[in-house]
Amino acid sequence: MKQLIIAIALLTSAFSASAQYKQASLQAAGLTCAMCSNATFKALKTLPFVDKIDTDLNNTTFILHFKPNAAVNFDQMKQKVEDAGFSVAKLTVTADFDKVKVENDAHINFGGQTLHFMNVQPQVLQGEKAITVIDKDFVSAKSFKQYAKQTKMPCYQTGTMASCCKPAAGAAAKRIIHVTI
């Protein structure tokens, strides 16, 4: 029994290592000066999974490079930008996929998160691929409404799995990250 548990743990860690986010391009809205950009930069730099940050001030964009095998949290990125007094206009994340089959309105587990792919053709993702987060507060209200029309799954409105299927008794509603390619 002990050997079985060890084997499962090794398989899980091997899978987690192959499912990895590499970097993100985060465009902030509301930045009007160098002090605004600096405040946002300093806030993002405190994220434990961020290795380094490059900036593109002309486009108010921050390129976040992630630590290898780090657990990346998109909501924490958004919160840091909001804590600095601004909002996320766009978040595009580059991930390293290994034969991950995706299709429209399908949930997949990747990088310790549940991703809901929207507005995509059935395909197998291999290698580095950019995905864009299209959840509320990651896109404009107009874009959010447009994406909402493309799905009948209620998790897009709520951001949680509980609205799509019932979680186990006593379990918390699991966060769903909605993305497109």
MOTA-V901215 format. One record per residue. N is the residue number from 1. RES is the residue in one small letter. OMEGA is omega in radians with two decimals (NA if undefined). Layout:
<<N | RES | OMEGA> <N | RES | OMEGA>>
//
This chain:
<<1 | m | -3.13> <2 | k | 3.13> <3 | q | 3.11> <4 | l | 3.12> <5 | i | 3.12> <6 | i | 3.13> <7 | a | 3.12> <8 | i | 3.12> <9 | a | 3.13> <10 | l | 3.11> <11 | l | 3.13> <12 | t | -3.14> <13 | s | 3.10> <14 | a | 3.12> <15 | f | -3.13> <16 | s | -3.13> <17 | a | -3.11> <18 | s | 3.09> <19 | a | -2.97> <20 | q | 2.99> <21 | y | -3.09> <22 | k | -3.10> <23 | q | 3.10> <24 | a | 3.00> <25 | s | -3.08> <26 | l | 3.09> <27 | q | -3.13> <28 | a | 3.11> <29 | a | 3.06> <30 | g | 3.12> <31 | l | -3.09> <32 | t | -3.10> <33 | c | -3.14> <34 | a | 3.13> <35 | m | 3.09> <36 | c | 3.13> <37 | s | -3.14> <38 | n | 3.13> <39 | a | 3.13> <40 | t | 3.10> <41 | f | -3.13> <42 | k | 3.13> <43 | a | -3.14> <44 | l | -3.10> <45 | k | -3.13> <46 | t | 3.14> <47 | l | -3.04> <48 | p | -3.11> <49 | f | -3.12> <50 | v | 3.13> <51 | d | 3.10> <52 | k | -3.12> <53 | i | 2.98> <54 | d | -3.12> <55 | t | 3.01> <56 | d | -3.04> <57 | l | 3.12> <58 | n | -3.12> <59 | n | -3.09> <60 | t | -3.07> <61 | t | 3.08> <62 | f | 3.08> <63 | i | -3.11> <64 | l | 3.08> <65 | h | -3.05> <66 | f | 3.05> <67 | k | 3.13> <68 | p | 3.09> <69 | n | 3.13> <70 | a | 3.06> <71 | a | -3.08> <72 | v | -3.11> <73 | n | -3.10> <74 | f | -3.14> <75 | d | 3.09> <76 | q | 3.09> <77 | m | -3.14> <78 | k | -3.11> <79 | q | 3.13> <80 | k | 3.11> <81 | v | 3.12> <82 | e | 3.10> <83 | d | 3.10> <84 | a | 3.07> <85 | g | -3.06> <86 | f | 3.12> <87 | s | 3.11> <88 | v | 3.07> <89 | a | -3.13> <90 | k | 3.07> <91 | l | 3.08> <92 | t | -3.06> <93 | v | 3.05> <94 | t | -3.11> <95 | a | 3.10> <96 | d | -3.08> <97 | f | 3.11> <98 | d | 3.12> <99 | k | 3.13> <100 | v | -3.13> <101 | k | 3.10> <102 | v | 3.05> <103 | e | -3.10> <104 | n | 3.10> <105 | d | 3.11> <106 | a | 3.06> <107 | h | 3.02> <108 | i | 3.04> <109 | n | -3.14> <110 | f | 3.06> <111 | g | 3.13> <112 | g | -3.14> <113 | q | 3.01> <114 | t | 3.11> <115 | l | 3.08> <116 | h | -3.13> <117 | f | -3.13> <118 | m | 3.08> <119 | n | 3.13> <120 | v | 3.03> <121 | q | 3.08> <122 | p | -3.12> <123 | q | 3.07> <124 | v | -3.13> <125 | l | -3.13> <126 | q | 3.13> <127 | g | -3.11> <128 | e | -3.11> <129 | k | 3.10> <130 | a | 3.05> <131 | i | -3.12> <132 | t | 3.11> <133 | v | -3.07> <134 | i | 3.09> <135 | d | 3.04> <136 | k | -3.10> <137 | d | 3.01> <138 | f | 3.09> <139 | v | 3.11> <140 | s | 3.12> <141 | a | 3.13> <142 | k | 3.12> <143 | s | 3.13> <144 | f | 3.13> <145 | k | 3.13> <146 | q | 3.11> <147 | y | -3.12> <148 | a | 3.13> <149 | k | -3.05> <150 | q | 3.14> <151 | t | 3.05> <152 | k | -3.11> <153 | m | -3.07> <154 | p | -3.12> <155 | c | 3.13> <156 | y | 3.12> <157 | q | -3.03> <158 | t | -3.09> <159 | g | -3.13> <160 | t | 3.13> <161 | m | -3.07> <162 | a | -3.12> <163 | s | 3.13> <164 | c | 3.10> <165 | c | -3.06> <166 | k | 3.04> <167 | p | 3.11> <168 | a | -3.13> <169 | a | 3.12> <170 | g | -3.13> <171 | a | 3.10> <172 | a | 3.08> <173 | a | -3.08> <174 | k | 3.13> <175 | r | 3.07> <176 | i | 3.08> <177 | i | -3.12> <178 | h | -3.05> <179 | v | 3.00> <180 | t | -3.14> <181 | i | NA>>
//
